[in-house]
Amino acid sequence: MTTGTTGTADATPLFGPESQFRAFFDDPRWALAMIRATVLEAAHPQIGAALADNSTFVTHPWRRLRNTFLSMRRMFDADPAVREREACRLNRLHARMSGSDSRGRAYDAMDRAARAWVVATLFESAVTMCRLSGQPLGQDTMERMYAEYRAFLAALEGDAGALPEDINDFWRYFDRVVGDELENTEAARVILYRLFDHLPAPALLDGMPTLWAAGRALIGPLLGAITVASLPEPYRRKAGLPEMPGAATLMQGAYLTAGFTRFLPEGWINAETIIETLSLSPDSDDPRARTMTALRARMKRGAALIRLLTPLSGDSDPDSVPATPPSTGEGRRSAEEFFRQVLDQTGDGHLDWPDLAAMARELATRLDLDEPEETRLYDAFAAWWRELQAALDTDGDGRVSADEYATAVPSLAGPALIRVAEVLFDATDKDGSGTIDADEYRTLFRTAFHRDLATTNDTFGRSAFVGDFLSFMSGRRTNTPYDPLLADA
């Protein structure tokens, strides 16, 4: 295991505020580097298969961004106890992901080589972003940063043996994996050709589809071209990725422009603030919401101008329609909407275990559960999946289609779902009082979303909490606190 220092008495710790990794955390270039690293991860057959089967990054990318950001902050925290706890959580999460890809090859999210490749892509992409932005790292800085990333891997694996110890050997390792192991996987293609083109709006822009679609139509192809141009040439050639004229110049300009932010006063760019701001919803009780409300009004006027210049077909005004029905608590979704927005967490058009596992994962993350509460929650969702499969899987293919769900018009509030609600109640009731007070209730629903959950009750009993959960999951009710938890992007 790593000791958290470089080995000398006066050395700067590998983790914490003074680490090289933390120096990049609020750097806008890091966003470009992270996209690049994610494509290289997804191009690995093991990782790509795990992402394709289990990840919600296509349907819920902003939620995934928040959770990834929080996890990396914890993994590079100065406190060893925080790092160890997060490593244990990640290991439990990955241990639940295994299966086979479309070619019948087995994958396991705990595979040591695959996990080492994830860390390798983060390090190599950080080095590349500095080089492309005209600020190449010196050898000493590069070696120090490599030591930090090996320590990160050691915190997960118990040792860093899956990555070469010497940085010169690392470059040979990296070239070998790119040349011999990476493939044009489905997950990599989804990121490059689907995610950017169909990226859902963050909460900040929810309800303004015209404005978001116009911005996405411009930015999406640019991000795709920049990312492709930044990938290693051997992989681009192997995957048959098209080379757009001028893409290399565009990429260089993007990294150089992002690099100019180093001249801004310290603290002007804060990644955590940006992510939280994107997550603010119209009914947020965060103080920043007032400013965002005014900004949204201005953006709506901008959207109206865009519609005048590029009118949509039909007479409807999409930006004038609220994202959800009025906040009576009684708005209803159609069966198709409920299936797409809530049940199909992975966005593959079917309901199966990875979808329910994603729900359990988000709830466990939100409540910051440890064992054995986390396993109890997963087990409850697994029992619910078996109940759904038995009732709705009419063709016996092991999953539930949208048509099977809509045709059956099922009542989902069976015994297994009631058990899910009861386990969720027990996990939320941190003090074991048998009731959920306002603070415990907000822990589940307000974390990272800052939504106003004003209620008429100071406490919530088991039956009221369970009834509310069942009403959402079986009654397809909109505009409840569960919407941002399980339906928002």
C-alpha positions in Angstrom: 0.0 0.0 0.0 1.1 3.5 -0.6 2.3 5.6 2.3 0.9 8.8 0.8 4.3 10.5 0.4 7.1 10.5 -2.1 9.4 8.7 0.4 11.4 11.6 1.9 10.7 13.3 5.2 10.0 16.7 3.7 8.3 15.5 0.5 4.9 16.9 -0.5 2.2 14.3 0.1 0.9 12.4 -2.9 -2.7 13.1 -1.9 -4.4 16.3 -0.7 -4.5 20.0 -1.7 -0.8 20.1 -2.7 -0.9 17.1 -5.1 -0.4 17.7 -8.8 -3.7 16.0 -9.5 -5.6 18.6 -7.4 -3.8 21.4 -9.2 -5.6 20.3 -12.4 -9.0 19.8 -10.8 -10.3 23.2 -11.5 -8.5 23.5 -14.9 -10.9 23.8 -17.9 -8.5 21.7 -19.9 -9.3 18.8 -17.6 -12.8 18.5 -19.1 -11.3 17.9 -22.6 -8.8 15.4 -21.1 -11.5 13.5 -19.2 -13.6 13.1 -22.4 -10.5 11.8 -24.2 -9.6 9.4 -21.3 -13.2 8.1 -21.2 -13.0 7.2 -24.9 -9.7 5.4 -24.4 -11.2 3.5 -21.4 -14.3 2.6 -23.4 -12.1 1.3 -26.2 -10.8 -1.4 -23.9 -12.9 -4.6 -24.5 -13.4 -5.3 -20.8 -14.3 -1.8 -19.8 -16.3 -1.1 -22.9 -18.5 -4.2 -22.3 -19.0 -3.2 -18.7 -20.0 0.3 -19.7 -22.4 -0.9 -22.4 -24.2 -3.2 -20.0 -24.2 -1.3 -16.8 -23.5 2.4 -17.2 -26.1 5.2 -17.2 -23.7 7.7 -18.8 -25.8 8.1 -22.0 -29.2 8.6 -20.3 -28.0 10.3 -17.1 -24.6 11.9 -18.0 -24.9 14.9 -15.6 -25.7 12.6 -12.7 -22.7 10.4 -13.7 -20.5 13.5 -13.8 -21.5 14.6 -10.3 -20.9 11.2 -8.9 -17.5 10.8 -10.6 -16.4 14.2 -9.5 -17.3 13.4 -5.9 -15.6 10.0 -6.0 -12.3 11.4 -7.4 -12.3 14.2 -4.8 -12.6 11.5 -2.1 -9.9 9.3 -3.7 -7.4 12.2 -3.6 -8.4 13.4 -0.2 -5.7 14.1 2.3 -7.4 11.9 4.9 -6.4 8.2 4.5 -9.7 7.1 6.1 -11.7 9.0 3.4 -9.7 7.4 0.6 -10.0 3.9 2.1 -13.8 4.2 2.6 -14.3 5.4 -1.0 -12.0 2.7 -2.4 -14.1 0.1 -0.5 -17.3 1.6 -2.0 -15.9 1.5 -5.5 -14.7 -2.0 -5.1 -18.1 -3.1 -3.9 -19.7 -1.3 -6.9 -17.3 -2.9 -9.4 -17.7 -6.4 -7.9 -21.3 -6.3 -8.9 -20.5 -5.8 -12.6 -19.6 -8.9 -14.7 -21.0 -10.7 -17.7 -20.1 -11.2 -21.4 -19.9 -8.9 -24.4 -21.7 -9.2 -27.7 -18.9 -11.7 -28.9 -19.3 -13.9 -25.9 -16.1 -12.7 -24.2 -16.3 -12.5 -20.4 -15.8 -9.2 -18.6 -15.3 -8.4 -15.0 -15.1 -4.8 -13.6 -12.7 -6.0 -11.0 -10.2 -7.2 -13.6 -6.8 -5.8 -12.5 -5.5 -5.0 -15.9 -8.7 -3.2 -16.9 -8.6 -1.1 -13.7 -5.0 -0.3 -14.3 -5.9 0.9 -17.8 -8.4 3.3 -16.4 -5.8 5.0 -14.2 -3.3 4.9 -17.1 -5.7 6.8 -19.4 -6.2 9.5 -16.8 -2.5 10.0 -16.3 -1.6 9.9 -20.0 -4.5 12.3 -20.9 -3.3 14.8 -18.3 0.2 14.7 -19.8 -1.3 15.1 -23.3 -3.5 18.0 -22.3 -0.5 19.9 -21.1 1.5 19.2 -24.2 -1.4 20.2 -26.5 -2.0 23.4 -24.7 1.6 24.5 -25.0 2.6 23.8 -21.4 4.4 20.4 -21.5 5.2 19.0 -18.1 8.8 18.8 -16.9 10.2 15.4 -16.2 10.2 15.9 -12.4 6.6 17.0 -12.4 5.6 14.2 -14.7 7.2 11.6 -12.5 5.6 13.0 -9.4 2.2 12.9 -11.0 2.8 9.4 -12.2 3.6 8.4 -8.6 0.3 10.0 -7.5 -1.7 7.9 -10.0 0.1 4.7 -9.0 -0.8 5.5 -5.4 -4.4 6.0 -6.6 -4.3 2.5 -8.1 -2.7 1.1 -5.0 -5.6 2.6 -2.9 -8.0 0.6 -5.0 -6.1 -2.6 -5.6 -3.8 -2.9 -2.6 -0.8 -2.4 -4.8 0.1 -0.7 -8.0 1.8 -3.7 -9.6 -0.5 -3.7 -12.7 1.2 -0.4 -13.8 5.0 -0.3 -14.5 7.0 1.3 -11.7 9.2 3.3 -14.0 7.6 6.1 -16.1 9.7 5.1 -19.1 8.3 1.6 -19.0 4.9 3.2 -18.7 5.1 4.7 -22.2 6.0 1.3 -23.7 3.1 -0.3 -21.8 0.7 2.4 -23.0 1.7 2.0 -26.6 1.4 -1.7 -26.4 -2.2 -1.6 -25.0 -3.2 1.0 -27.6 -1.7 -1.1 -30.5 -2.7 -4.6 -29.3 -5.7 -4.5 -27.1 -8.0 -1.5 -27.8 -10.9 -2.0 -30.2 -13.6 0.1 -31.9 -16.1 -0.9 -29.1 -19.8 -0.1 -29.0 -19.2 2.1 -25.9 -16.5 4.1 -27.6 -18.8 4.7 -30.6 -21.6 5.7 -28.4 -19.5 8.4 -26.7 -18.1 9.8 -30.0 -21.2 9.6 -32.2 -24.3 9.4 -29.9 -23.6 11.1 -26.6 -22.5 14.4 -28.0 -25.3 14.5 -30.5 -28.1 13.5 -28.0 -26.7 14.9 -24.7 -29.7 15.7 -22.5 -30.0 19.1 -21.0 -28.7 19.7 -17.4 -31.2 20.8 -14.9 -30.2 24.5 -15.5 -31.5 24.3 -19.1 -34.4 21.9 -18.5 -37.6 23.2 -20.1 -35.7 25.1 -22.9 -35.3 22.5 -25.6 -34.9 24.9 -28.5 -32.0 26.8 -26.9 -30.3 23.6 -25.7 -30.8 21.8 -29.1 -29.2 24.8 -30.9 -26.2 24.9 -28.6 -25.8 21.2 -28.7 -26.0 21.2 -32.5 -23.0 23.5 -32.6 -20.9 22.3 -29.7 -21.5 18.5 -30.1 -19.8 18.0 -33.4 -16.9 20.3 -32.3 -16.3 18.2 -29.1 -16.5 15.0 -31.2 -13.9 16.3 -33.7 -11.6 17.6 -31.0 -11.7 14.3 -29.1 -11.1 12.2 -32.2 -8.2 14.4 -33.3 -6.6 14.1 -29.8 -6.7 10.2 -29.7 -3.5 8.3 -30.4 -3.0 7.9 -34.1 -2.6 4.1 -34.0 -6.1 3.8 -32.4 -7.7 6.2 -34.8 -6.3 4.1 -37.7 -7.4 0.8 -36.1 -10.9 2.1 -35.3 -11.3 3.7 -38.7 -12.1 7.1 -37.2 -12.6 9.8 -39.9 -10.1 12.6 -40.1 -12.0 15.9 -40.5 -10.1 18.6 -42.4 -8.8 21.1 -39.9 -9.6 19.0 -36.9 -6.0 19.0 -35.7 -5.9 22.8 -35.8 -9.3 23.0 -34.1 -8.1 20.6 -31.3 -4.9 22.6 -30.8 -6.9 25.8 -30.6 -9.3 24.4 -28.1 -6.5 23.2 -25.7 -4.6 26.5 -26.1 -7.7 28.5 -25.4 -8.5 26.5 -22.3 -4.9 26.9 -21.2 -5.2 30.7 -21.2 -7.4 30.4 -18.1 -4.2 30.0 -16.1 -4.0 33.8 -16.3 -7.3 34.3 -14.4 -7.2 35.1 -10.7 -7.1 32.0 -8.5 -10.5 30.7 -7.5 -12.4 32.2 -10.5 -13.0 28.7 -11.9 -14.3 26.1 -9.5 -15.3 22.8 -10.9 -17.5 21.9 -7.9 -19.4 25.2 -8.2 -19.9 24.7 -11.9 -21.2 21.2 -11.5 -23.6 22.2 -8.7 -24.8 25.2 -10.7 -25.7 23.0 -13.7 -27.7 20.8 -11.3 -29.8 23.7 -10.0 -33.5 23.2 -10.8 -36.1 25.9 -11.0 -37.6 25.0 -7.6 -34.2 24.9 -5.9 -33.8 26.4 -2.4 -30.1 27.2 -3.0 -29.4 30.9 -2.8 -27.9 30.8 -6.2 -31.2 29.8 -7.6 -32.5 33.4 -7.7 -29.7 34.3 -10.0 -30.3 31.2 -12.1 -34.0 32.0 -12.3 -33.2 35.4 -13.8 -30.6 33.8 -16.2 -33.2 31.2 -17.3 -35.6 34.0 -18.1 -33.0 35.7 -20.3 -32.2 32.4 -22.0 -35.9 31.8 -22.7 -36.0 35.1 -24.5 -32.9 34.0 -26.5 -34.7 30.8 -27.3 -37.6 32.7 -28.6 -35.3 34.7 -30.9 -33.8 31.4 -32.2 -37.3 30.1 -32.9 -38.1 33.2 -35.0 -34.9 32.7 -37.0 -35.3 28.9 -37.3 -39.0 28.1 -36.7 -39.9 24.5 -35.7 -42.5 22.6 -37.6 -46.0 22.7 -36.1 -47.6 25.4 -33.9 -46.4 24.2 -30.5 -43.9 26.2 -28.5 -41.7 23.7 -26.7 -40.1 26.3 -24.5 -43.5 27.4 -23.2 -44.3 24.0 -21.9 -43.1 23.2 -18.4 -40.8 20.3 -18.0 -43.3 18.7 -15.7 -47.0 19.3 -15.0 -47.9 22.0 -12.4 -46.6 21.2 -9.0 -49.8 19.7 -7.6 -48.0 16.4 -7.0 -50.7 14.7 -9.1 -49.2 15.0 -12.6 -49.1 11.7 -14.5 -46.7 10.2 -17.0 -47.8 7.8 -19.7 -46.5 4.3 -19.4 -44.0 5.0 -22.2 -42.7 8.1 -20.5 -42.3 6.3 -17.2 -40.5 3.4 -18.8 -38.1 5.7 -20.7 -37.5 8.3 -17.9 -37.4 6.2 -14.8 -37.2 2.4 -15.4 -34.8 2.3 -18.4 -31.8 3.7 -16.5 -29.2 2.5 -19.0 -31.2 3.8 -22.1 -31.0 0.5 -24.1 -34.7 0.3 -24.6 -35.2 -2.6 -22.2 -35.7 -3.1 -18.5 -33.4 -5.6 -16.9 -31.2 -6.0 -13.8 -28.6 -3.3 -14.7 -31.4 -0.8 -14.7 -32.5 -1.6 -11.2 -28.9 -2.0 -10.1 -28.4 1.6 -11.3 -31.3 2.8 -9.1 -29.9 1.0 -6.1 -26.4 2.4 -6.9 -27.7 6.0 -7.0 -29.7 5.6 -3.8 -26.8 4.0 -2.0 -24.5 6.8 -3.2 -26.9 9.5 -2.2 -27.3 8.0 1.3 -23.6 7.2 1.5 -24.3 3.7 2.7 -21.8 1.3 4.0 -22.1 -2.5 4.4 -24.4 -4.2 5.3 -27.1 -1.6 4.5 -25.8 -1.3 0.9 -26.1 -5.0 0.3 -29.6 -5.0 1.8 -30.7 -2.3 -0.7 -29.2 -4.2 -3.6 -30.8 -7.5 -2.5 -34.2 -5.8 -2.3 -33.9 -4.4 -5.8 -32.8 -7.8 -7.0 -35.9 -9.4 -5.5 -38.0 -6.7 -7.2 -36.4 -7.5 -10.6 -37.2 -11.2 -10.2 -40.8 -10.3 -9.5 -41.0 -8.0 -12.5 -39.3 -10.5 -14.8 -41.7 -13.2 -13.8 -44.8 -11.0 -14.3 -43.8 -9.0 -17.4 -41.2 -11.0 -19.5 -43.8 -12.6 -21.8 -41.4 -13.7 -24.5 -38.8 -15.2 -22.1 -35.8 -13.3 -23.4 -34.7 -12.3 -19.9 -35.7 -8.7 -20.1 -38.8 -6.5 -20.3 -39.4 -4.4 -23.4 -41.3 -1.1 -23.4 -44.1 -2.9 -25.3 -44.3 -5.7 -22.7 -44.5 -3.1 -19.9 -47.0 -0.9 -21.6 -49.2 -3.8 -22.8 -49.4 -5.3 -19.3 -50.1 -2.0 -17.6 -48.8 -3.6 -14.5 -49.2 -2.5 -10.9 -45.6 -2.5 -9.7 -46.5 -2.3 -6.0 -45.9 -5.9 -5.3 -44.4 -7.4 -2.2 -40.8 -7.0 -3.5 -41.2 -3.3 -4.2 -42.7 -2.8 -0.8 -39.6 -4.4 0.6 -37.4 -2.0 -1.4 -39.3 0.9 0.1 -38.9 -0.5 3.6 -35.1 -1.1 3.2 -34.9 2.5 1.8 -36.7 3.8 4.9 -34.4 1.9 7.2 -31.3 3.3 5.4 -32.7 6.9 5.5 -33.6 6.6 9.2 -30.0 7.1 10.3 -30.8 7.4 14.0 -33.1 4.3 14.1 -35.9 6.3 15.7 -38.6 4.6 13.6 -39.4 8.0 11.9 -37.6 10.1 9.4 -37.1 13.7 10.4 -36.7 16.6 8.1 -32.9 16.5 8.0 -32.8 12.7 7.2 -35.4 13.2 4.5 -33.4 16.0 2.9 -30.2 13.9 3.1 -31.8 11.6 0.5 -33.3 14.2 -1.8 -31.3 17.4 -1.4 -27.8 16.1 -1.8 -26.3 17.8 -4.8 -29.7 19.0 -6.0 -30.7 21.6 -3.3 -34.4 21.1 -4.0 -37.0 22.7 -1.8 -38.8 19.9 0.0 -41.2 21.9 2.1 -43.8 19.6 3.7 -46.6 19.9 6.2 -45.0 17.3 8.5 -41.9 17.5 10.6 -41.4 13.7 10.6 -42.3 10.9 8.3 -43.5 7.5 9.5 -42.7 4.2 7.8 -46.1 3.8 6.2 -46.2 7.4 4.8 -42.7 7.1 3.4 -43.4 3.7 1.9 -46.7 4.9 0.5 -45.0 7.9 -1.2 -42.3 5.7 -2.8 -44.9 3.2 -4.0 -47.0 6.0 -5.4 -44.1 7.2 -7.5 -43.0 3.8 -8.7 -46.4 2.3 -9.4 -48.6 5.3 -10.0 -46.2 7.1 -12.4 -46.7 10.3 -10.5 -44.5 13.2 -11.6 -43.1 16.2 -9.7 -42.2 14.3 -6.6 -38.8 14.4 -4.9 -38.0 11.1 -6.6 -38.0 12.7 -10.0 -34.5 14.4 -9.7 -33.3 11.2 -8.0 -34.2 8.7 -10.7 -35.4 10.6 -13.7 -33.2 13.7 -14.2 -30.2 13.6 -16.5 
